[in-house]
Structure formats: C-alpha cells, structure tokens
Amino acid sequence: MSCPLCYSPSEFLLKADRREYHLCSNCRLIFVPSRFFITPEKEIERYLEHENSVDNEGYVRMFQEKIDLITDYCPEVRTVLDYGCGYEPVLKTLLERRGYRAEGYDPYFFPELKENSSFDLIVSTETFEHLKRPGEELDTLTPLLSPRGYCAVMTQFYPTQDGQLDKLGFLNWYYKRDPTHICFYGPKTFEWIAHHHNFDMILNNNKDFVIFQKNSSSQHL
C-alpha cells in the first residue's frame, strides 16, 4: 500500500480501534487505509461537536502560545492563511487582533480561496492529522507561499523512543482513537517534508509544532 504523503511502499503496523494502521518505509508517516475512513457527513458532525470558539479560554490560550512563537520565529510576516480553520476560524480572528492580514480556508466550511493568492505564512493547527492525501495538499500549499515564506504545522507527534516509533506507546495513544484522525507524524516525517519541499526547519518542539521556511533553492524550482 502506498504512503499518501511520499507514495513509497508501507508496511502493516497494527490493528486497533476497529481499523488498521500502516507505517511508511520512507517518510515514517503512520496512516489509516482509506477503506476505514468515515463518511464526510459523519466527519462534519464530529467537527461540529468541538467547542472551538473565542469563548473557550483553553482553546484560545493554545493559539496564543503558537502565535507568540510565530511572532518570534517568523519576522516580517504580514499575510497569513489559516489552513483548515474549521467552522469558526478562531485562529484567524486572533491573528487579526495581533495585526496580521489573515484569511481562512477549510474544505467543508470555507472552501473558497482567492485566485492567485500568496501568503507570507501558512499556519495549520490540528488539521494535518485529518488529511486524506497530505502529499497532494502540500503540493498545493507550497506554491501559495511568498519567497522565503513560512509554513507552521501543529499536530501531535506520535510516541517515539530514541527517535524511533514506540509501537506500544502508539497502541495506547489516545490521539489515534479519533475516527477523523487518519495521518500521524513523527520527527522523521517532518524532516522528509522539509527536504522534499525545500524548506528549512526553523522550529521543532518535538511534541506538536514545527515551523518551516522556504529556503533559497526554492526560488529556482
């Protein structure tokens, strides 16, 4: 079975939660085969259950922490795309309050994006784990970045020990049990993304957040 990120062969990893998990031999993405995907209707129902609003203090605090990192690591950013903003684009609102010009995109709730759009930063929070075809998504997103633009991704890293997958830790990991979570990333996965898309990785907290920047070679592709 081909990996949906790098299209390399994968191997069966384990079966749990009434579905299978496969591990890519190349980029080390863990993914759920498409035959276990829930319907788009059930996916939307699940998303609407989330209490994602500016009144949710914990949710807002999480975003504020990430915006602080963006401010520190991504100077001179003016335009931002909140990719996978959900039914209530809280991050977009918070970014605008901090002086950024922000737009939101979500395939279900805000599916329109202006033609010839370009952004200094694309930020995606709690979205990459939902992507059915992350390779195609990244191929679409990267050209939207301005020269030397940034891409920030927030998603929980799967459990590792000494840089390698902790299989038992993954088996017991709460995060994989959400039926809408179908792709899981580790440090080596993000290293592959950086190399393949000509990014420099300027931040990796080895937990749930990375920031990439287009490197100079990207300008000649």
Backbone torsions as a table, in degrees:
resi	resn	phi	psi	omega
1	MET	NA	132.0	-176.8
2	SER	-80.2	144.0	176.6
3	CYS	-69.4	135.6	179.7
4	PRO	-76.9	-5.0	177.5
5	LEU	-99.1	-54.3	-174.9
6	CYS	-113.7	-4.1	175.3
7	TYR	69.2	15.7	175.9
8	SER	-82.9	165.2	176.2
9	PRO	-63.4	150.2	177.8
10	SER	-124.4	170.2	176.9
11	GLU	-127.3	149.4	176.0
12	PHE	-62.0	132.7	-179.6
13	LEU	-102.7	-58.4	179.3
14	LEU	-167.3	167.5	176.1
15	LYS	-119.4	129.8	179.6
16	ALA	-164.8	162.6	176.3
17	ASP	57.3	29.3	179.4
18	ARG	64.5	27.8	176.1
19	ARG	-155.5	173.5	-179.2
20	GLU	-106.6	157.6	174.9
21	TYR	-128.1	133.2	179.1
22	HIS	-118.2	151.2	-177.8
23	LEU	-118.0	126.0	179.0
24	CYS	-72.6	135.6	-179.5
25	SER	-75.2	-15.5	-175.2
26	ASN	-104.9	-66.2	-175.0
27	CYS	-90.1	-6.9	176.7
28	ARG	67.1	23.0	169.9
29	LEU	-68.1	140.2	169.2
30	ILE	-104.0	131.5	-176.6
31	PHE	-142.8	159.5	177.6
32	VAL	-99.3	128.7	177.3
33	PRO	-59.4	149.8	-172.7
34	SER	-61.1	-25.3	-178.6
35	ARG	-66.8	-11.9	178.7
36	PHE	-101.6	3.6	179.7
37	PHE	-68.3	143.3	172.3
38	ILE	-82.1	166.1	-177.6
39	THR	-71.0	156.0	176.1
40	PRO	-56.8	-35.2	179.7
41	GLU	-63.3	-44.3	178.7
42	LYS	-70.2	-31.9	177.0
43	GLU	-63.2	-46.3	178.9
44	ILE	-62.5	-42.7	177.3
45	GLU	-56.3	-42.7	-179.8
46	ARG	-63.6	-44.1	-179.1
47	TYR	-64.3	-37.1	-178.6
48	LEU	-70.5	-14.4	176.0
49	GLU	-76.4	-19.5	-177.3
50	HIS	-70.9	140.0	177.9
51	GLU	-90.7	68.2	-177.2
52	ASN	-98.6	94.8	-179.4
53	SER	-149.8	164.4	178.6
54	VAL	-69.7	-9.2	177.5
55	ASP	-88.5	-8.8	178.6
56	ASN	-87.7	101.7	-171.8
57	GLU	-61.6	-42.1	179.9
58	GLY	-64.4	-40.5	179.4
59	TYR	-64.2	-45.2	179.3
60	VAL	-64.9	-40.8	-179.7
61	ARG	-61.9	-40.3	177.6
62	MET	-58.5	-44.5	179.9
63	PHE	-67.8	-40.1	-179.2
64	GLN	-61.0	-38.2	178.4
65	GLU	-62.7	-41.1	179.7
66	LYS	-71.3	-36.4	177.1
67	ILE	-65.0	-37.0	176.3
68	ASP	-60.0	-42.1	178.6
69	LEU	-65.9	-41.2	178.1
70	ILE	-60.9	-42.6	179.1
71	THR	-61.3	-39.8	-178.9
72	ASP	-72.2	-41.1	-170.4
73	TYR	-99.7	-12.4	-175.5
74	CYS	-126.0	72.4	-179.2
75	PRO	-68.4	156.2	175.5
76	GLU	65.6	15.9	174.3
77	VAL	-77.2	131.8	177.9
78	ARG	-120.6	-41.4	-175.9
79	THR	-110.4	135.8	-174.5
80	VAL	-134.6	138.6	170.3
81	LEU	-108.6	121.9	172.7
82	ASP	-89.2	101.4	-172.7
83	TYR	-93.5	114.5	-174.7
84	GLY	88.1	45.8	-170.5
85	CYS	-73.7	-13.9	179.0
86	GLY	79.4	-174.2	-174.1
87	TYR	-74.6	-22.7	174.5
88	GLU	-129.7	105.1	-172.1
89	PRO	-75.6	76.2	-177.1
90	VAL	-64.2	-45.1	-178.4
91	LEU	-60.4	-42.4	177.8
92	LYS	-56.7	-44.9	179.4
93	THR	-61.5	-44.9	-178.7
94	LEU	-67.1	-37.3	177.0
95	LEU	-63.7	-41.9	179.0
96	GLU	-63.9	-36.7	177.6
97	ARG	-64.9	-25.4	179.7
98	ARG	-91.4	4.6	173.7
99	GLY	99.4	2.4	177.6
100	TYR	-84.1	152.0	170.0
101	ARG	-92.9	110.9	-170.4
102	ALA	-120.4	145.7	171.3
103	GLU	-124.6	155.7	178.2
104	GLY	-117.3	143.2	174.9
105	TYR	-135.2	136.7	173.9
106	ASP	-151.5	130.7	-175.0
107	PRO	-62.1	-24.9	-179.3
108	TYR	-98.0	-38.2	-169.8
109	PHE	-108.1	-29.8	177.8
110	PHE	-139.5	71.9	-170.3
111	PRO	-81.1	-1.2	-176.9
112	GLU	-97.7	137.6	175.2
113	LEU	-133.3	134.5	-176.9
114	LYS	-60.2	144.6	177.6
115	GLU	-64.5	146.5	177.9
116	ASN	58.2	31.4	178.2
117	SER	-68.6	146.1	174.9
118	SER	-144.2	139.5	-175.0
119	PHE	-133.7	145.8	173.9
120	ASP	-73.0	-27.2	-178.1
121	LEU	-145.9	133.6	166.5
122	ILE	-111.9	123.9	179.5
123	VAL	-119.9	134.7	-177.3
124	SER	-132.6	113.4	-176.8
125	THR	-114.5	126.0	178.7
126	GLU	52.9	44.0	-179.4
127	THR	-124.8	-40.0	-173.2
128	PHE	-60.5	-27.8	178.4
129	GLU	-70.9	-14.8	-179.2
130	HIS	-95.1	-8.5	-171.1
131	LEU	-72.4	126.5	178.3
132	LYS	-77.7	-32.5	-178.1
133	ARG	-133.8	71.3	-175.2
134	PRO	-60.8	-30.0	177.4
135	GLY	-62.3	-46.6	179.0
136	GLU	-66.0	-39.6	-179.2
137	GLU	-61.4	-45.6	-179.7
138	LEU	-66.2	-36.6	176.7
139	ASP	-63.5	-30.1	177.8
140	THR	-79.5	-38.4	-174.9
141	LEU	-73.6	-42.0	-171.7
142	THR	-56.8	-42.7	178.8
143	PRO	-66.6	-15.1	178.7
144	LEU	-78.1	-11.2	-179.2
145	LEU	-82.5	139.5	173.7
146	SER	-68.0	163.0	176.1
147	PRO	-54.2	131.8	-176.7
148	ARG	63.0	24.8	177.6
149	GLY	-73.4	170.9	-174.2
150	TYR	-117.5	152.1	173.5
151	CYS	-133.2	121.2	-178.9
152	ALA	-114.7	131.1	-176.2
153	VAL	-127.7	127.8	174.4
154	MET	-115.1	119.8	174.0
155	THR	-161.8	147.1	-178.5
156	GLN	-67.7	128.7	175.5
157	PHE	-74.7	143.1	177.5
158	TYR	-72.2	157.5	-175.6
159	PRO	-62.9	135.8	177.1
160	THR	-134.6	160.2	171.2
161	GLN	-134.9	124.2	-178.2
162	ASP	54.3	38.2	176.8
163	GLY	81.1	-2.3	-179.3
164	GLN	-111.6	153.9	178.5
165	LEU	-54.4	130.8	171.6
166	ASP	-93.9	97.0	-172.6
167	LYS	-62.4	-43.6	178.8
168	LEU	-66.0	-40.1	177.2
169	GLY	-61.5	-40.1	178.3
170	PHE	-66.6	-40.8	-179.9
171	LEU	-57.5	-36.7	-177.0
172	ASN	-97.2	6.0	-173.8
173	TRP	-75.3	124.8	-178.2
174	TYR	-63.1	-33.5	-170.1
175	TYR	-64.8	-28.5	-177.3
176	LYS	-78.6	-9.8	-173.8
177	ARG	-81.5	-15.2	176.7
178	ASP	-67.4	123.4	-175.9
179	PRO	-65.0	-15.5	177.0
180	THR	-89.9	-7.0	178.0
181	HIS	-90.7	113.8	-171.9
182	ILE	-127.8	-7.0	176.5
183	CYS	-134.5	136.4	-175.5
184	PHE	-133.4	136.8	-168.1
185	TYR	-119.1	143.7	174.2
186	GLY	-121.4	178.7	-179.7
187	PRO	-55.2	-41.3	-178.6
188	LYS	-67.7	-30.3	177.5
189	THR	-64.1	-44.9	-179.9
190	PHE	-71.7	-29.3	173.1
191	GLU	-63.7	-40.9	178.1
192	TRP	-63.6	-44.3	179.5
193	ILE	-59.0	-45.1	-179.7
194	ALA	-60.2	-47.0	-178.0
195	HIS	-65.8	-45.4	-174.2
196	HIS	-68.7	-34.4	-175.7
197	HIS	-102.0	13.9	178.2
198	ASN	55.6	49.3	174.7
199	PHE	-107.0	149.5	162.5
200	ASP	-95.9	133.7	176.3
201	MET	-87.8	112.5	-175.6
202	ILE	-100.9	-11.8	173.6
203	LEU	-151.9	134.1	172.6
204	ASN	-147.1	108.5	-178.1
205	ASN	-86.0	4.1	177.5
206	ASN	57.0	26.7	179.7
207	LYS	-137.2	-59.0	-174.4
208	ASP	-156.9	11.1	-173.8
209	PHE	-151.2	131.3	173.0
210	VAL	-133.0	151.0	172.0
211	ILE	-127.9	126.8	175.5
212	PHE	-107.5	156.1	169.8
213	GLN	-133.2	136.5	175.2
214	LYS	-56.5	128.7	177.7
215	ASN	-89.9	172.4	-171.6
216	SER	-62.4	-28.8	-179.6
217	SER	-67.3	-21.3	179.5
218	SER	-63.3	-26.3	-175.9
219	GLN	-71.8	-13.0	-176.1
220	HIS	-108.0	7.6	-177.6
221	LEU	-83.5	NA	NA
